[in-house]
Amino acid sequence: MKTSALFAAMLAIFPLRVSFAAVPTKEVMNSKVLEILNLPLENRVQVTKGLNQDLYKDYITVAFSETQSMRLRWRALMMAAEARREKATPDLLKASSHKQWFMRNAALVALAEFNNNEAQKLAKSLLKDKALVVRSAAVEVLQANPRPEVRDLLWEEMSEKHNFRNKESLWIRAQIVEALAQKPSDHELKLFTKLIEDRDERVQSAAVTGLEKLTGVSLGESKMSRQKLIGLWQNYVRREKLQL
């Protein structure tokens, strides 16, 4: 009896505080959506005709779920974009700043399909992304609309440290030059000429394409090796003193 009274008194002075660890909410996945996402592309498109709008929230749930595989999350985000197209932009922009590279990549690819204006804006910022694959996707989006300011950004990327590894040129640099060489501007002759001496043969080869278009000159034969063609252009540039 005394023990009970003492315990009651202590409770009055020191109220009992019980703390419970937060129990994570279990994600609820729509099994129908998971089945659809596991189907091949053609089957997914066929099965979801007329259903996409109703399944949009379920697609988004899967896309942002940390428990699902990269493959399913990618597919889910793309299916969500397919469902609402431009109206999916807010969720796609949210995904574009996700910590995982494949979400940023998927967001950019989807926006390029359904909201090009936002895709162009996003691609400019993702040129600096830490993931090489994401930067590459940004170049691909930007080359579809190479306005002068976009071209300037791409030229700047050629010398950025993140496009080198241990001072070795990464393949994205050649991708950038290939994009710039599609419709080169006259004032870029000097830039393409400089790249003919780049240490990366892939960059040199892409620069040849730009020089051919700017000068109207075609050197060598169609079956000539890339290395020999580059050598011919290096000699031509020095001989003609093209904007050196």
C-alpha positions as CSV (number, residue, x, y, z in Angstrom):
1,M,0.0,0.0,0.0
2,K,2.8,2.4,0.9
3,T,4.6,1.5,-2.3
4,S,1.5,2.4,-4.4
5,A,1.1,5.7,-2.6
6,L,4.8,6.6,-3.1
7,F,4.5,5.8,-6.8
8,A,1.4,8.0,-7.2
9,A,3.2,10.8,-5.4
10,M,6.2,10.5,-7.7
11,L,4.0,10.6,-10.8
12,A,2.5,13.8,-9.5
13,I,5.9,15.4,-9.2
14,F,7.5,13.8,-12.3
15,P,4.8,13.2,-14.9
16,L,5.4,10.0,-16.8
17,R,6.6,10.8,-20.3
18,V,6.4,8.0,-22.8
19,S,8.0,8.6,-26.1
20,F,7.4,6.3,-29.0
21,A,9.7,6.1,-32.1
22,A,8.0,7.3,-35.2
23,V,6.8,4.4,-37.2
24,P,7.3,5.0,-40.9
25,T,4.2,4.9,-42.9
26,K,4.1,1.9,-45.1
27,E,3.8,2.8,-48.8
28,V,0.7,1.5,-50.5
29,M,1.3,0.6,-54.1
30,N,-1.4,0.0,-56.6
31,S,-0.8,-3.6,-57.7
32,K,-2.4,-3.0,-61.0
33,V,0.1,-0.2,-61.7
34,L,3.0,-2.3,-60.7
35,E,1.8,-5.0,-63.2
36,I,1.5,-2.4,-65.9
37,L,5.0,-1.0,-65.3
38,N,6.5,-4.5,-65.6
39,L,5.1,-5.0,-69.1
40,P,7.2,-4.3,-72.2
41,L,6.7,-0.8,-73.7
42,E,4.2,-1.8,-76.4
43,N,2.1,-3.7,-74.0
44,R,2.2,-0.8,-71.4
45,V,0.9,1.6,-74.0
46,Q,-1.8,-0.7,-75.2
47,V,-3.1,-1.6,-71.7
48,T,-3.1,1.9,-70.4
49,K,-5.1,3.5,-73.2
50,G,-7.9,5.4,-71.6
51,L,-6.6,4.6,-68.1
52,N,-3.6,6.9,-67.7
53,Q,-5.5,9.8,-66.2
54,D,-7.0,7.7,-63.5
55,L,-3.6,6.1,-62.6
56,Y,-1.6,9.3,-62.6
57,K,-1.3,9.6,-58.8
58,D,-0.3,5.9,-58.6
59,Y,2.5,6.5,-61.2
60,I,3.8,9.4,-59.2
61,T,3.7,7.4,-56.0
62,V,5.9,4.7,-57.6
63,A,8.2,7.2,-59.2
64,F,9.1,8.8,-55.9
65,S,9.2,5.6,-53.9
66,E,12.6,4.8,-52.5
67,T,11.6,1.1,-52.2
68,Q,11.1,0.6,-55.9
69,S,13.7,-0.2,-58.5
70,M,15.3,2.4,-60.8
71,R,13.7,0.7,-63.8
72,L,10.1,0.9,-62.4
73,R,10.6,4.5,-61.1
74,W,11.8,5.7,-64.5
75,R,8.9,4.0,-66.2
76,A,6.4,5.4,-63.7
77,L,7.6,8.9,-64.2
78,M,7.4,8.6,-68.0
79,M,3.9,7.1,-67.8
80,A,2.8,9.9,-65.5
81,A,4.1,12.4,-68.0
82,E,2.3,10.5,-70.8
83,A,-0.9,10.6,-68.7
84,R,-1.1,14.4,-68.1
85,R,1.4,15.7,-70.6
86,E,2.0,19.4,-69.9
87,K,-0.1,19.3,-66.7
88,A,2.5,16.9,-65.2
89,T,5.0,19.7,-65.2
90,P,4.9,20.5,-61.5
91,D,5.8,16.9,-60.6
92,L,8.4,16.7,-63.3
93,L,10.1,19.8,-62.0
94,K,10.0,18.3,-58.5
95,A,11.7,15.2,-59.9
96,S,14.3,17.4,-61.7
97,S,15.9,18.3,-58.4
98,H,15.8,14.8,-57.0
99,K,18.9,13.4,-55.3
100,Q,19.0,10.4,-57.7
101,W,20.4,11.1,-61.1
102,F,17.9,8.9,-63.0
103,M,15.0,10.9,-61.7
104,R,16.6,14.2,-62.9
105,N,17.3,12.5,-66.2
106,A,13.8,11.1,-66.6
107,A,12.2,14.5,-65.7
108,L,14.2,16.2,-68.4
109,V,13.4,13.6,-71.1
110,A,9.7,13.8,-70.2
111,L,9.6,17.6,-70.2
112,A,11.3,17.7,-73.6
113,E,8.4,15.6,-74.9
114,F,5.5,17.5,-73.4
115,N,6.7,20.9,-72.3
116,N,9.7,22.1,-74.4
117,N,9.8,25.6,-72.9
118,E,10.4,24.2,-69.4
119,A,12.7,21.5,-70.8
120,Q,14.9,24.2,-72.4
121,K,15.1,26.1,-69.1
122,L,15.9,23.0,-67.1
123,A,18.5,21.8,-69.6
124,K,20.5,24.9,-69.1
125,S,20.8,24.3,-65.4
126,L,21.4,20.6,-65.8
127,L,24.4,21.3,-68.0
128,K,26.2,21.6,-64.7
129,D,24.7,18.5,-63.2
130,K,27.1,16.2,-61.3
131,A,26.0,13.2,-63.3
132,L,27.5,12.8,-66.8
133,V,24.4,11.1,-68.2
134,V,22.2,14.0,-67.1
135,R,24.6,16.6,-68.6
136,S,24.5,14.6,-71.8
137,A,20.7,14.6,-71.9
138,A,20.8,18.4,-71.4
139,V,23.0,18.8,-74.4
140,E,20.6,16.7,-76.5
141,V,17.6,18.8,-75.4
142,L,19.4,22.1,-76.1
143,Q,20.7,21.1,-79.5
144,A,17.1,21.0,-80.7
145,N,16.8,24.7,-80.3
146,P,20.4,26.2,-80.6
147,R,19.8,29.9,-80.1
148,P,22.9,32.1,-79.8
149,E,22.8,32.1,-76.0
150,V,22.5,28.3,-76.0
151,R,25.4,28.0,-78.3
152,D,27.5,30.2,-76.0
153,L,26.7,27.9,-73.1
154,L,27.7,24.8,-75.0
155,W,31.0,26.4,-76.0
156,E,31.7,27.2,-72.4
157,E,31.1,23.6,-71.4
158,M,34.0,22.5,-73.6
159,S,36.5,23.7,-71.0
160,E,34.6,22.9,-67.8
161,K,36.5,20.7,-65.4
162,H,33.5,18.4,-64.9
163,N,33.8,17.3,-68.5
164,F,37.2,16.0,-67.9
165,R,38.4,13.1,-65.7
166,N,42.0,13.2,-64.6
167,K,42.6,15.7,-67.4
168,E,41.2,13.2,-69.9
169,S,38.4,14.5,-72.1
170,L,35.0,12.8,-71.5
171,W,32.8,11.8,-74.4
172,I,30.3,14.6,-73.8
173,R,32.8,17.1,-75.2
174,A,32.5,15.4,-78.6
175,Q,28.7,15.3,-78.3
176,I,28.8,19.0,-77.7
177,V,30.9,19.7,-80.8
178,E,28.7,17.4,-82.9
179,A,25.7,19.4,-81.7
180,L,27.4,22.8,-82.5
181,A,28.6,21.5,-85.9
182,Q,25.0,20.8,-87.1
183,K,24.5,24.5,-88.0
184,P,27.7,26.3,-87.3
185,S,27.8,30.1,-87.3
186,D,30.4,32.0,-89.4
187,H,31.9,33.7,-86.3
188,E,32.7,30.2,-84.8
189,L,35.3,29.3,-87.5
190,K,38.1,30.2,-85.1
191,L,36.6,28.0,-82.4
192,F,36.2,25.0,-84.6
193,T,39.7,25.6,-86.0
194,K,41.2,25.5,-82.4
195,L,39.4,22.2,-81.7
196,I,41.2,20.5,-84.7
197,E,44.2,20.4,-82.4
198,D,42.3,19.0,-79.4
199,R,43.8,16.0,-77.6
200,D,40.5,14.1,-78.0
201,E,40.2,12.5,-81.5
202,R,36.4,12.4,-81.1
203,V,36.4,16.2,-80.6
204,Q,38.7,16.6,-83.6
205,S,36.5,14.6,-85.8
206,A,33.4,16.5,-84.8
207,A,35.3,19.8,-85.4
208,V,36.0,18.6,-89.0
209,T,32.3,18.5,-89.6
210,G,31.9,22.1,-88.5
211,L,34.9,23.2,-90.6
212,E,33.6,21.4,-93.7
213,K,30.3,23.3,-93.4
214,L,31.9,26.7,-92.7
215,T,34.5,26.5,-95.4
216,G,32.7,24.4,-98.1
217,V,35.9,22.4,-98.4
218,S,35.9,18.6,-98.5
219,L,39.2,16.8,-98.0
220,G,40.2,13.2,-98.6
221,E,38.0,10.3,-99.7
222,S,34.8,9.0,-98.2
223,K,36.4,5.8,-96.9
224,M,39.4,7.5,-95.4
225,S,40.1,6.8,-91.7
226,R,39.2,9.4,-89.2
227,Q,42.8,9.9,-88.1
228,K,44.0,10.5,-91.7
229,L,41.1,13.0,-92.4
230,I,42.0,14.9,-89.2
231,G,45.6,15.1,-90.3
232,L,44.6,16.5,-93.7
233,W,42.5,19.2,-92.0
234,Q,45.3,20.1,-89.5
235,N,47.7,20.6,-92.5
236,Y,45.0,22.6,-94.4
237,V,44.3,24.9,-91.4
238,R,48.0,25.6,-90.9
239,R,48.6,26.1,-94.6
240,E,45.6,28.4,-95.1
241,K,46.1,30.0,-91.7
242,L,42.4,29.7,-90.9
243,Q,41.6,32.1,-88.1
244,L,44.7,31.0,-86.1
